[in-house]
């Protein structure tokens, strides 16, 4: 079994440049962002049938006794400013658990403001293959669709 991957929030904290403080260290990522309830009327995060099937396939290939969830997150970077991140991870106290097509998805509360209402698909054709994102919060996206700005 492969070594346990870093927690996605730790990776995000390392990648997001939040400036420097007086002691030369960067403050924690998302400092000053208040986790708040959003008022979006639709599903908070949803998977298409094809995306759910692909996630189920990936989960079935994992050789672990621990419960893993699909984590949807954002990180600083990419052509448009923020990039989408998907991965399997363990649930933390800061996570919101969302169900879509029978799968439990976890999203850190601080990321929800960027992801509320997102639809994740998995096209498997000649012109596109892999996870794609349709985000109603994005004011612009890059050509490949993996990064966005709000």
C-alpha positions, 0 to 999 in steps of 0.5 A: 500500500502506498504511503498516506498522502498529505491532507489536501488542506495542508497541501492547499495551505502550502500552495496558497500565497497569503503574503508574509507576516512580521516574523517571516512566516506566512499566515495560514491559508484562508485566514480571515475568510469566514465559513458561512452558510450560503443561500444557493437554492440548488444542490451544493455540489453534484456529480453527473451519472458518468462522474459518479460511476468513475468515482465509484470505480476509483474507490473500488480500486483502493486497497484500504480499510479506512473510509475515504471520501471524494474531496472537492477543493480549490487551490491558488494557481492556474491560468485564471487564479484558482484551480479545482482539486479532486482526490480521495481523503479522510473527513475532518471536523471542518468538512461539510458532507454532501451526498450526490448520486449515492456518494458522499463528497467532502468540502472544507467549509472555507472552500464552499463559497467557491464551489457552491452549485458546481457540477462535476462531469466525466466525459469519456469521448474523443474530444474530452476525457477526465473530470470537468467542472461547471461552476456558476460562481466562476466569472471566467475560466481558462481554456482547459476548464481546470482553473477559474476566477470569481 
